[in-house]
Amino acid sequence: MPWSAAFDDPIPLRNGRKLRTLQEAADHIMQLPEDSQHAGHWQTAIETLINAAETGGGWMMFARIAMLRALHADAPRK
């Protein structure tokens, strides 16, 4: 499956942007500070994005979930 494969539902970001493809999600992670990229939740997101790109199928859903969880983990607490 190509990195241009789209998620069934885009992943919303706090700034109003949306991540629509595996590539956009990977680019988002690569723009994070390096120490953030090494956090466990982002490492899980990276692994699932790679699995989705390599095998497709259910991994697309897992990649979306992992991205949502990582974004939630980095969200400021109220």
C-alpha positions, 0 to 999 in steps of 0.5 A: 500500500502506498504512503499516499493511502488515505485514512477512512476518516481524516485525523483532526489536529488541534490547529484545525488541520487534518491528516488525511494520508499515511504520508501526512501522518508520518510528516507530522511525526517527523516535524515533532521535536526529536525527544518527542518522537522517541516517546513510546506513544509516538514510536507505536504510531510510527510502527503502525504507520509503517505496517499500514504502508507495508501491508495495508488492510486492518493496519490502516485502522490501527495506524489511525488509532495509534495517531489519535492516541499519540495526539491525545497523550501530547494534548495539554491537560486542563 
